């Protein structure tokens, strides 16, 4: 094995410009003590945002990671995640971030979803957060894993933590929404936490 195979890349790009998500992923991956500097996609403003043209969370996560790794020559990790509501047949799903029409308008997305579910009783409001986490290397090596968090949707938002649909999903076995938990509590059980912890062995294998 050549000496270059043992050379550990010092940086790993998180393929997102969402500051909340960068903070969350840095916290989740810090537990793994990978010895890598985690940088957000904002460090590369010249690279345009990737169009999420995939039809699954896994496809979109791989698209984002693959593009950044190819454009920068640095290993990249990305996730695609969303809320899947049973009574809506799994929607918003991959459209979670733009459910109300404009990408990333958390309040509008949440308001629209609650309006759509306004007549649905609590026992029929089961849902889960889903996340696919992808790792892409500049040489074309790729890995993707998934994680989920099941729960029930509240009728009104509660809590000020987190982002996205966190204020309305109450995880099974808890009395609080994801937005009422501390970041540490949420990361311990979240779909994103589970997916990225499942990706850690691949990061170690390929970059360690």
PyMOL commands that set and color helices and strands:
alter all, ss='L'
color gray80, all
select helices_A, chain A and resi 3-6+19-30+41-44+57-72+86-88+93-98+106-116+122-124+178-180+183-189+191-207
alter helices_A, ss='H'
color red, helices_A
select strands_A, chain A and resi 11-14+37-40+76-85+126-136+142-153+169-171
alter strands_A, ss='S'
color yellow, strands_A
deselect
rebuild
show_as cartoon
